[in-house]
Structure formats: structure tokens, C-alpha cells
């Protein structure tokens, strides 16, 4: 067997093993993300850094939405622009749990619905 075919075979076997193992680790990772409570440091950074930045992003997105409103109305995608520029940042700013990542917050919401 040549060196090229051995390398190709070993690379294929490695990729197959990696891709087949990922879903089992992903479920375990998601459970850890849901059950892990944010630390005090994460909450403090959220209050001092993340929330003011997200608030500024919400205000900037609102201004961009208003400025682009005539063009989005002509294009027929006002709702999509509003969700992307205003509603998304506002939800992250005002309804996300303190210190949680966006992923943790989404997973917690999904767990509450079940």
C-alpha cells in the first residue's frame, strides 16, 4: 500500500470516528450548559460590560432601523429588519438571565417550555 493511500485511509478513519462521536458529546455539553449557574464574576462582567454594550447596540440598531425603514419597506422586509436590528439586541439586553450566555438562556427557555 502506498504512503498516499495509507494517509488517505487514516484521515478518513479519523474523520469518521470524530464525526460519529460528536453527537454524544454535544448532548452532554448541552446538559452542562443548562445546569451550570453563572458565577459571580460572570454576573459582575455582565452588569459592568455586557449590558451597557448591548444597550448601546440596541440604541444603534434602533437608529439604523429607523434610517433604513424607507428602503426596507420598499423591499418588503420590515419585520426581518426589526427582528435583527431592534428585537434581538433588546431581548439580549433586558430578558437574558444575569451572567448567562445567549446559549444558556435559550436552553433554559426551552427547558421551561417542556
N, C-alpha and C positions, 0 to 999 in steps of 0.2 A: 504494500500500500504506500503511495507516495506521501510526502510531507503535506502537500496541499490538501489531499483528501482526508488525512488524519485531522488536520487543523479544522477543516470544514465540519467533519463529523463531531469533533469535540465541542466546537462552538454551537452547533445545533443541539447537542445533548444538554449543554449548559443552559441555553435559552429555553428549551423545553422544560427543564427542571425548575428554572426560575419562574417562568410564567405559570406553571401549574401550581406552585406553592404560594403565589401571591394572594389569591382569594382567601385562603385560610388565615393568613396573617392580617389581611385587611379587616376581616370581621373582628378579630381580637383587638386590633388597633382602634377600631370604631367604638367598641365597648369601653376601652380605656379612656377614650376621648369623652364619652358621655358621662362616665362615672367619676372622672377626675374633677375635683373642685379647684378653682383658680387659687393661686397663692396670694398672700398679702402683697407681695411685690408686684405681681401681675395686676392686681386691683389698683395699686398706687400708680403704676405706669399708665394704666387705662385712664385714670382720673386726670393725671397731670399732662400726659402726652396725647393719647389716642383720641379721647373725647373732644378736646379742643380742635385737633386736626380734622376730625370727622365733621364737627360743627362748621368749620371753615369750608370744608368740601361741600357740605350741604348748601351753604350760602352761595358758594361759587357755582355749584350745579344749578341752583335756582336761577341765578343771574344768566347763566348760559342757556337755560331752558327758555327763559323769557325772551332773550335776544334771538334765539333760533326759532321761536314759535311761528312766525310767518312762513318760514321755509318748511318746517315740519308739518304744518297744516296743509301746505300745498302738496307735500309728499304723502300725506295721509298716515303719518306715523307719530302723532302727538302722544298717544298713550305709551308707546315704547320709549320715546324720549323722556317722558315724565318719570317712568319707572327707573330708567337708567340714571338720569341726572339728578332727580329730586328724591324719589321714594326710597331707592336703595340706600343712599347715604344717610337719609333721615332715620330709617329703620335701624341701621348700624349705630347711629348716634344715640337714639333715645330708647330703643326697646331691647337692645342686646344686653345680656346679663353682664355685670361688672367683672372685668378681668377675663371673660370668656373670649375665645376666638370665634370667628364667624362660623366655623365648622362645628364647634361645641354648641353654640347657640342653636344652629339649625338642627342638630341631632337631638338636643333637649326638647325642642319644639315638636319634633317627630315622635319622640318617646311619650310626650304628654298627650298626643292625639290618640295613640294606641290604647 
